[in-house]
Amino acid sequence: MSTSADNQINVLKLTLHGRVVGYLAGFQNGRNVLSFADDFKNDAARPTFSLITHPNFPRADRLMGESWVRNQKLHPILSNLLPEGSLRELMAQSLKMHIDNEFHLFSYLGKDLPGALVAEPMDPDEVPDSILNINGKVKAIKFKKIIRENKFSLAGVQMKFSMKEKEGRYNISKGDVLGDWIIKTPSTKHKDVPLNEYTAMRLASLVGVNIPEIKLVDLNKLDNLPPINLPNEKLAFAIKRFDRNGDRRIHMEDFAQVLVKYPSQKYKSTNYEQIGRILYEYSGDGLADAQQFVRRLLVNILLSNGDAHIKNWSLLYFDQVTPRLSPAYDIVTTSVYIHNERHYALNLGKNKEWYKASYANFEAWAEQSKIPWRAIKPHLEDTMEKARSLWPQEIKNLPMNEAHKKYLDNHWKNLQNDFRLK
């Protein structure tokens, strides 16, 4: 027989651009149920919650016609909005909750989630009867008040925070204030990560990769940081949030959400061909986004970035409905930190090793992605022409440390002829 606690739920109202998407019920035993609002799921002109709910996506109506049920974790489309790793550990410690309590982490972060989705706790008398009935005649209860404390310790790793810039200073965003920059602090585990990422992103932009505004920021301009360990470095990496435009939210989702995978599956659940097919078929400009995507794939090989997993590719919904490939982010020369790293994150044309990669792998990728090779090859050639003519000189003026520059120089010499810079 069920206990009274098993029949008690907290409820979050989920809204997107002012429209009620649905209601997320969190049971005391860890069960989570997302139910879509009738007005939302029956509206063919609704804003896009996820690509899999877009009216043009196969079985979208059937997916939205049933409740999405998970135990402990949230559904992947919601779970992927939460921080991972050390940042989640920091949040859980400061909120005095278990690191796997995704429902309550989600409720706390619900006003400044990535993209445009907003999650708001509901008072019991606000919860629609239909939500109580669909969950088995349960009782809605008030949320316990969460008091955030900074009395915790955390091993020194790179952390990232959503921050609001004002007059050259940066504050962690709170309440209804939307962060407009992602700030990544230095790591005590890896040397000069902010300088590495800044340099890699700048080099990528020189060969036609679309990136947001980026900068290096003095640590003394970051206010109200939690008490995390920091190395003897002076600069943080800052990247402008492309899911924000002033006080306006722009909806986005990463490809872990698109493919309905949890973060733990980000390296082994798909390949670059599947991402290419989705972009080409569903983007508002499929060919342009596929061409930009393949340019970035080549840049990741050239910069020995082995971490371009499915969470490091995203869709943006500028018009609230139509997906487009987002600007690039998280381009880092990872191999300087990982001994003997030689592979990119996912399979590309039946290959994962960058020292074996050639045009033939990209041609195989195009064929499997059902994208005309004649529309792809010129973009690879243009990327190579720009990299060969610009990078060797430009990297001298960028702040990456000298050991990392020497590593990249050696990496460029060891690539296959198609992609060798020197």
C-alpha positions, 0 to 999 in steps of 0.5 A: 500500500502506498504511503502518504508521502508517495502520493505527495508531489511538488509541481513546476510550471514550464513556460516557453516565451510566455506560453505554458508548455506543461507541468513537471510533477516531482514525487517524494520517491524520486519519480518525475512526470512531465505532462504537456498542456492541451493548449500547447500540444494542440497548437501547430504554431506553438514555439518549439520546445525540442526538435522532437516536438516540432510538428514536422518531426516524426511522431511528434504528436504521439510523443506529446500526447503521453506523459514523460516519466522518469525515476530519479533523473529528469527526462533527458531534454530537461536533465541536459539543462542542468550543470554537470560534474564539479559545478553540479557538486558545487550547487548541490553542496551549497543547496544542501541537497543530493547531487542526483536530486535533479527535480529540486536542482531544476526548480532552483535553477529554473529562472536562468536555464540555458535557452528560453525554458522557465521552470517556476514552483507552483503553490498547491492551490494553483496546480490544475486538477487535471495534473493531480488526476493524471498522476493518480489522485495525488496531493500537491504540496508546497516546496520546502524553502531552499537556503543557499549557503557557501559553506563548502569545499571543492577540489580545484577544477575549472568552473563556469558561471552565468554572470551579468556584466555591468560597467566592466565587472561581472556578477553571478546572476541571481533571481530574475536577472539573466546572465549575459556571459559565461565565465570560465575560471582557471583550473588548478588541474590544467595549466592556462585553460582560458588562454588555450580556449581563447586562442583556439576560438580565435584561430577557428574564427579566422577560417570561417567558424561562427563564434560569439563574442569572446574575451579574457577577463581579469579575475579581480573583475569577477565579484561574489564568486563562491569560495573555489580554489584558483591557481596562480593565474590572472585571467578567466575566459568569457564567452557571450551567451548567444541564448540571450539578447538583453532581457530576451531569451532565445531558445536553444538545445544541445544535441544530447537533448535532440537525440534524447541522451543523458550527459553520460552518453555524450561520447558514444551514443551517435556519430557526426553523420547523424548530426549532419543528417539532422541539420541538413533535413531540419534546419531552416537553412540545412545546406548552410548549417551543414557546411558550417558544421563540416568546417568546424569538424575539420577545425577540431582536427586541426586544433586537436580538440578531442572533446566535440561530443554531442553536448558541444553542438547546439540548435538555436530557435531565433524565430521561436520555431525553426532550428539553426546551428548555434555559434561554436563554443568549447573549442579547446586544444584538449590533447595538451592536457590528455597524454597521447590523445589522438582521437576526436569525440565521435566517429567521422567517416568510419574513423576517429583518429585525426592523424589518419583523417583525410578528405576521403573520411569527409566524403564518406561523412557527406554520403552517409549524411545524404549531403552533396559532396560537391557542396561540402568539399569547397568549404573544406578546401577554403578552411585549409587555405585560410588555416595554412595562410593565416594560422602560423603567423597569427598564433604568434600574437595570441596568448596561448602558452608557448608549450601549447603553441609548440605542441600545435606546431608539431600536431600540424606537421603530423596530419595527413597531407590533405590537412597538413599545415607545414 
